[in-house]
């Protein structure tokens, strides 16, 4: 099963790639979900990154050097 996160008609949705179509789901692909029965053409949707994290953390090994600079 291949999952997709996509934009279609201004709305961001999730679905299952099935050949040249996307099967829309209700719910969340990381939790409870079910197939809605609706499909759209893969060509009509704009594929997005698979997951958009709410927060992103990064730590640099040279952080102390930057602190000492200031």
C-alpha positions in Angstrom: 0.0 0.0 0.0 1.4 3.4 -1.0 0.2 6.5 0.9 0.1 10.0 -0.5 -0.5 13.4 1.0 -1.8 15.8 -1.7 -3.6 19.0 -2.5 -6.7 18.9 -4.6 -9.0 21.9 -5.3 -7.3 23.9 -2.5 -7.7 21.2 0.2 -4.9 19.1 1.6 -5.9 15.4 1.9 -4.5 11.9 2.4 -5.2 8.9 0.3 -4.0 5.6 -1.1 -2.3 5.4 -4.5 -4.1 2.8 -6.6 -2.6 2.8 -10.2 -3.3 6.2 -11.7 -5.9 7.2 -9.0 -5.9 8.3 -5.4 -8.5 6.7 -3.1 -9.5 9.3 -0.5 -9.6 8.4 3.2 -11.2 9.9 6.2 -9.2 10.0 9.4 -5.4 10.0 9.6 -3.0 7.6 7.9 -1.0 7.4 11.2 -4.1 6.6 13.2 -7.7 5.5 12.6 -8.8 5.8 9.0 -11.2 4.3 6.5 -11.7 4.5 2.8 -14.4 7.0 1.7 -15.0 5.3 -1.7 -14.1 8.6 -3.5 -11.3 8.6 -6.0 -9.5 11.3 -8.0 -7.0 11.1 -10.8 -3.4 11.2 -9.6 -2.7 13.6 -12.5 -5.2 16.1 -11.0 -3.6 16.2 -7.6 -0.4 18.0 -6.5 1.7 15.6 -4.4 3.1 17.1 -1.2 5.7 16.0 1.2 4.5 12.9 3.1 4.5 14.4 6.5 4.7 18.0 7.7 6.0 18.0 11.3 4.6 20.6 13.7 8.1 21.3 15.1 11.6 20.7 13.9 14.6 20.6 16.2 18.3 20.8 15.1 21.4 20.8 17.2 24.8 21.9 15.9 28.1 20.5 17.2 29.6 24.0 16.9 26.9 25.7 19.0 29.4 26.7 21.8 31.5 28.4 19.2 28.5 30.6 18.1 27.7 31.4 21.7 31.3 32.5 22.4 31.2 34.7 19.3 28.5 36.9 20.8 
